[in-house]
Amino acid sequence: MSFDLFFCWPKNQRIDFDGVKVWAQRIECFTLNDAQLWYSNPKTGVYFSFDFAAEVAESPDDAPLMPRGYFDSGLSFNLNYNRPRYFAFEAMPIVVQLASRFDLSVVDPQAADDEPELMRVADSEALVRSWLNHNERATLTLVQDPDFSSPLQISAADSLYLWQYSKAKEDLERACGEDILVPSLVPVRRQGSTHVGTAFTYTQDIPMIVPDSEWVLLVRNKKGFSSKKRDQEVAVVSAQTFVELLGDYIKPYEWPALRVRIIGRESAQKAGNITSNIDHTLRRSEFDFVERDAFVDIQLPTSS
């Protein structure tokens, strides 16, 4: 199941796909194939495609329905359903860029049953709303299927923060310099649970950015009697406990449109001493990392 858009214009001809490929080369994350532009962002996990049909369909029933006075450019867009909403947040502005660059209008076949809805000037917010609406419908339909297992679920707020932080990570790294670690933020779940939270890895004695999260993976030396270098272990603690225990050693870090905090150079060792003495932790083996397309962030019905 997927969300499709078709690009049309007043010209009775196919678009120059080679020209579209040249445009795509200026945008990160595109892989150029013969009849497809595949977008895959390793930072955020978002992917989608633009596909090109060079030939007109032999049967009118196989061709997309176009509004009167408009013709199919041969170019279409595809984004899967059953995905977190930030897939649309990232994809639709690129759809608008493409349409604007080549003077294309957009047909949204999901919007109406009888007549295709024409968007003469592509609008990102309207396209996002359409995808969100139909993604929710598609996901809720799947949930009702007894052969479909309950999807993993993250809150809308945590999903949005995960996407925003993932996009901002490289800029944060440049701003902080080599001496401040900017950790990755990843989706995780406790085994047996359908709830997805986020987590980052904390390493003792290292100055670092502290993103908002639900869990913290503590990389620390195993306790022992020897003062020599010990083996390391990974334990898990709630982010709330982590922040409360470190107290004033975690300070606000000014960053536009995204709340992050910092353990500075002056506090790194003291914070490390505190984390080495946290006893009530969970085992790392109780948690699984979750792929970025393997959960949804809509409100699901509660099971009876």
C-alpha positions, 0 to 999 in steps of 0.5 A: 500500500502506497501514496502516489502522486502524478505530475502533469502539465498542459504539454501533450508530451513526456518530460525530459527525464534526463533533465530531471536526473540532472536536477536530482544530482544537486540534492543529497540522497538520490540514487539515479536509475534508468527510470527511477530516482530513489531517495534514501537518507541514511541520517533520518531513514526516510526513503521514497521514489520518483518513477518515470514511464517513458511510454503512454499506457496502451489502455486508458484504464492503465493510465492515470486519470488527468484533469481536462486540459492537462497531460501526464508528464510520465513522472510519478511519486511514491511513498509507502504507508504504515510509516512515521509522519516524518517521512512526509515532512521530509518528502513533500518539500522535495516534491514541491521543489521538483514541481516548481523547477519543471512547471509541473502540476500535481494530481493527488488520486487519493483525494477524491473518488470520481475526479482527480484533484489537481494542485496547479501549484504544488503545496507542501502542507496540503500534500503532507495533510493528504499523506497523513490522512491516508496513512492513518486510514491505511494503518488502521485498516491493517490493524483490523486485519487478524493476520497483521500483527500490531505495529510498533508505536512511538508518540508523535512528539518523540517521532518528530524530535527523533527526525529533527535531531537526526537532521541537526546532528551534523550541524551540531557536530560542527558547532561543538567541535571535536572535543564535544561528542554529539551522540546518535539518537536511535529508536529502541524498544524493550523486548515483548513491547510494542512501545518504541522510545528513543535512546542515546549512548553515554560514555563516561568522562566524555563531554557530550550533547544530551538529547531528549530521550526515554532511555540512556545506554551507559557505557562504563567500566565494570566494577572490580577491585583492581585499579587497572583498566577494566572491561566495559559494560553497557547498562540501560537507565531511564533518561529521567533518572539519568538527568535527575542524578546528574543534576546541574552537571547537565546544562542547557545548550542553545540551539535553534528550534531543538532542545538539547543539553550538554555535559561540559568539559568541566563536568564530564569527570564528575558526571562519570563518577555518578554514572559509575555508581548507578546500581538500579539499571536494566540489561542491554539484552532487554532492548532491541534497536528498531528500524526507522520505518518499522513503527508508526506515530499515530494513535492506535485503538486499544485492544479489548 
